[in-house]
Amino acid sequence: MHTAQKSGLDQLPQVTEPRNPGMSLDMDWVMRARANRSAIERRAATLPGRRSVKKAHQAAWLARAISCIDLTTLAGDDTAGRVARLCSKARQPVRADLLDTIGMPGLTVGAVCVYHDMIAPAVAALQGSGIPVAAVSTGFPAGLSPFHLRVAEIEESVKAGAAEIDIVISRRHVLTGNWQALYDEMRTFRAACGEAHVKAILATGELGTLQNVARASLVCMMAGADFIKTSTGKESVNATLPVSLVMMRAIRDYHEATGFRVGYKPAGGISKAKDSLTYLALVKEELGDRWLRPDLFRFGASSLLGDIERQLEHHVTGAYSASWRHAMG
Ligand SMILES: O=C[C@H](O)COP(=O)(O)O
């Protein structure tokens, strides 16, 4: 039997999901959304210690994690050369012989995520690979530039070849409870994206409460987000398990009520293979197997791939290599 089947993971043929069209803003639903912090934190605390993925199946789960990575570089000193190197890594994330051994030849990451000016080199370097380029947008990371420029930035990035746009929401709309303003903003961003898929970055570390996270998640989905994403990677607190529980449950509620599946992207500070397994197990438990695919789940991460590669190498060869051998860009 194939490694992936034995592991409890299904194979990865393309599945096409109808895009979330959004709906009108339902304020009753938004205000009903609550988050019981102590219950959520208790549940989150039990997750990392659990052996939800058996050792023999880890290679298949780690390979799945790779397929869901938005391989990211968002640094002020990014260059076309660094992005090109990152894109070769995206095309072949792990040594070919390791992938053959675990029965996953041709595995790639989910997308490459860059700033606007790096879209062109990324598109050129990924040509023919089928790997989409995602661009952070709308005045990332703070989202405080003039609104018309934020909208224009989306349009420019789509024109430059980005197939996915990671927008940042205005945190102040959440902090002041101005849900209509958040909805209108997100609606406009979604429209500017056109065919490109839009990920709504909530910057959860700046939203104050888990209840705000639950409400902002719902409002962004109502406004047509294809994905909701935790963080920019630049806040002082980025992806966490409690926040992930709240956002996944909002996604589940939205699916139950509307029939549309919205994707989930934890981002920022996820750098260890074992953490990626915890997240995948949580997705499986909270949302189900359908979400364990790159069209509905991504890790936003700049250094996770290096650790997963080391763990896979260890799995296959029994030895760890030095981390410098797994440079990203
Ligand atoms: O969206 C992706 C994040 O910016 C990456 O954060 P990271 O560098 O902590 O992995």
The ligand as an ORCA input file, in Angstrom:
! r2SCAN-3c Opt
* xyz 0 1
  O       3.036     34.700      5.837
  C       4.122     34.293      6.180
  C       4.943     34.831      7.259
  O       5.388     36.115      6.991
  C       6.129     33.946      7.486
  O       6.525     34.065      8.796
  P       7.840     33.330      9.328
  O       9.013     34.017      8.667
  O       7.805     33.526     10.812
  O       7.786     31.881      8.934
*
